[in-house]
Amino acid sequence: MPERKQIEFALQGGGAHGAYTWGVLDRVLEDGRIDVAAISGTSAGAMNAVALADGLTRGGRDGAREALERFWRAVSDAAIFSPVRRGLLDVLLGRWSLDASPGYIAMDLLSRVASPYDLNPLDVNPLRDVVSAQIDFDRVNGCGTAKVFVTATNVRTGLPRVFRQGEITIDSVMASACLPTLFKAVEIDGEAYWDGGFSGNPVLFPLVDESDCRDLVIVQINPIRRDALPVSAADILNRMNEITFNSSLIKELRAITLLRQLIDAEGLERERYRDMRLHRIGGEGLEHLSVSSKLNAEWEFLCHLRQLGRAAADRWLAENFDALCVRSTFDPAALFAHTVRDPGDAEPPTAPDARMARPRAPRRGSAA
């Protein structure tokens, strides 16, 4: 019998780029040596999470793989007649972006001068029909194999709202993916919600506080670093988007790093703390894609992203499987190596196998 290990996933959102995450999940499920204990997802990450949980309940790992493929195929089918498609120039040049798409350009311009409350008063959202048709939320909420957490942003407070099993519905998933320039805020229990990426992309604290699994794998599809300075209008907007939707994740990783430094500096007793091992699959191959490609739902493009995700997961498994349940393979301190620190701060650790520590915390409320 092969050695079996447990992990939990934190899945970023990013529109159609979520098909990359589909590929990662597909390869991990195919491997057969890993069980998924919990999933935290935002926006497209939330859709991957509920599709995975639905499939796990229906038919185990194979059922989950089938559910994910069926979901993304339905997304593509629903966009066949959309005016937001690649323009002739993009097709001829082999680019996946929609930068030359008349439909995308018109939508982008209108979204800058008019509200969805004016342009889309009936709040038509084809993706809602896709999710409703593909996902059985009774199975998601009843999934005993993996805990599921879906995050949306409370419009009035700006804080994340984490929906847990028992309260995950079509509304909570659509709230997690609600882009405020395109759709009306989703109302749930008298509160209005926008895309969860503004406040948690994805949130980590439910996986830290509410799961016994200690190996947390972040699937990141928004690049943290870009070496080239953006100078065109499109590139500037793309970078602004990436920074915005990475900021909450960076803050949580920073908090984990500072907590570990505090534990080490104060010499706190290890038995009072649990070790958290962090891992990351980092969106290799997505760096060249523009923000407009996040709305490209062509099946050929989604399959391209899936293959990128599978390849990244395949490399990660080959390099890091033995480290699971033993040590971290991702050290967030490396992200902050060049930030200004107080002279009194402890030196940030840089070893890739340094382990994250966490306190045993009581269950938190729905908002961070």
Secondary structure, DSSP 8 states (H G I E B T S, - for coil): ----EEEEEEE---GGGHHHHHHHHHHHHHH-SEEEEEEEEETHHHHHHHHHHHHHHHHHHHHHHHHHHHHHHHHHHHTTT-S----HHHHHTT----TT-HHHHHHHHHHHHS-HHHH-TT---HHHHHHHHH--HHHHHT-SSSEEEEEEEETTT--EEEEETTS--HHHHHHHT--TTTS--EEETTEEEE-GGGT-TT--HHHHHS-S--EEEEE--S-S--SS---SHHHHHHHHHHHHHHHHHHHHHHHHHHHHHHHHHHT--GGGEEEEEEEEE--TT-TT--GGGGG---HHHHHHHHHHHHHHHHHHHHHHGGGTTT--S--GGGGGTTS---TTS------TT--EEEE------SB-
